[in-house]
């Protein structure tokens, strides 16, 4: 089917052209809402940011630093309590480590054991 054979094509094209002028006129208008109008609900990323004082910013950073330090202390305490190590553990396990090393060498070598 070519373009002239489609029924109502001319009318649809005329309607689209008329609508495009209205759309262009609407887009050219000022998109910002009037200051007297209430803004209503807006997502937080579109709300205008309220400027903070220097003291407020410093207090926020101080609180954040304190939170992070406390979290670090908790993390350190948790990791240490989970893995208790005695100072003698390395000395007592030396023979075991040596045996394991020898077995590992045998296991990973290319030598055939008959």
C-alpha positions as CSV (number, residue, x, y, z in Angstrom):
1,X,0.0,0.0,0.0
2,X,1.4,3.4,-0.9
3,X,0.6,6.6,1.0
4,X,-2.3,7.9,-1.2
5,X,-4.2,4.5,-0.8
6,X,-4.5,4.7,3.0
7,X,-7.9,6.0,3.9
8,X,-8.0,9.1,6.1
9,X,-4.3,9.8,5.8
10,X,-4.8,13.4,4.8
11,X,-7.1,14.1,7.8
12,X,-4.7,12.4,10.2
13,X,-1.8,14.4,8.8
14,X,-3.7,17.7,9.2
15,X,-4.7,16.8,12.8
16,X,-1.1,16.0,13.6
17,X,0.1,19.3,12.2
18,X,-2.5,21.2,14.1
19,X,-1.6,19.4,17.3
20,X,2.1,19.9,16.8
21,X,1.6,23.7,16.8
22,X,-0.3,23.5,20.1
23,X,2.4,21.3,21.6
24,X,5.2,23.6,20.5
25,X,3.3,26.6,22.0
26,X,2.8,24.7,25.3
27,X,6.5,23.8,25.4
28,X,7.6,27.4,24.7
29,X,5.7,28.6,27.8
30,X,7.6,29.0,31.1
31,X,7.8,25.5,32.6
32,X,8.6,26.7,36.1
33,X,5.6,26.7,38.5
34,X,4.4,30.1,39.9
35,X,5.9,31.0,43.3
36,X,2.4,31.6,44.6
37,X,1.2,28.1,43.7
38,X,1.8,25.4,46.3
39,X,4.3,22.9,44.9
40,X,2.5,19.8,46.4
41,X,4.4,16.6,46.8
42,X,7.8,16.3,45.0
43,X,10.4,13.6,45.0
44,X,13.2,14.5,47.4
45,X,15.7,14.8,44.5
46,X,13.6,17.5,42.9
47,X,13.0,19.6,46.0
48,X,14.9,22.8,46.4
49,X,17.8,22.4,48.8
50,X,17.6,24.4,52.0
51,X,21.0,26.0,52.7
52,X,22.7,24.8,55.9
53,X,24.8,26.9,58.2
54,X,28.4,26.2,58.7
55,X,27.7,25.0,62.3
56,X,25.1,22.6,61.1
57,X,27.4,21.1,58.5
58,X,30.2,20.7,61.0
59,X,27.8,19.0,63.5
60,X,26.6,16.6,60.8
61,X,30.2,15.7,59.9
62,X,31.1,15.3,63.6
63,X,28.1,12.9,64.1
64,X,29.0,11.0,61.0
65,X,32.7,10.6,62.1
66,X,31.5,9.4,65.5
67,X,29.1,6.8,63.9
68,X,31.9,5.5,61.6
69,X,34.4,5.2,64.4
70,X,31.9,3.4,66.6
71,X,31.2,1.0,63.7
72,X,34.9,0.4,63.2
73,X,35.3,-0.4,66.9
74,X,32.4,-2.8,66.8
75,X,33.8,-4.5,63.7
76,X,37.2,-4.9,65.3
77,X,35.8,-6.3,68.5
78,X,33.6,-8.8,66.6
79,X,36.5,-10.1,64.4
80,X,38.7,-10.6,67.4
81,X,36.1,-12.4,69.5
82,X,35.4,-14.7,66.6
83,X,39.0,-15.9,66.2
84,X,40.7,-16.4,69.6
85,X,44.3,-17.2,69.2
86,X,46.7,-18.4,71.9
87,X,50.3,-17.2,71.7
88,X,51.5,-20.8,71.8
89,X,49.4,-21.9,68.8
90,X,52.1,-21.3,66.2
91,X,54.7,-23.2,68.2
92,X,52.5,-26.2,68.9
93,X,51.4,-26.5,65.2
94,X,54.8,-26.3,63.6
95,X,55.1,-30.1,63.2
96,X,51.6,-30.3,61.8
97,X,52.4,-27.6,59.3
98,X,55.6,-29.4,58.3
99,X,53.7,-32.6,57.7
100,X,51.0,-30.9,55.8
101,X,53.6,-29.2,53.6
102,X,55.3,-32.5,52.8
103,X,52.0,-34.2,52.0
104,X,51.1,-31.3,49.7
105,X,54.4,-31.6,47.9
106,X,53.8,-35.3,47.3
107,X,50.2,-34.7,46.2
108,X,51.1,-31.9,43.7
109,X,54.2,-33.5,42.3
110,X,54.3,-35.4,39.0
111,X,56.0,-38.5,40.6
112,X,54.0,-41.7,40.3
113,X,53.5,-43.6,43.5
114,X,53.3,-47.4,42.9
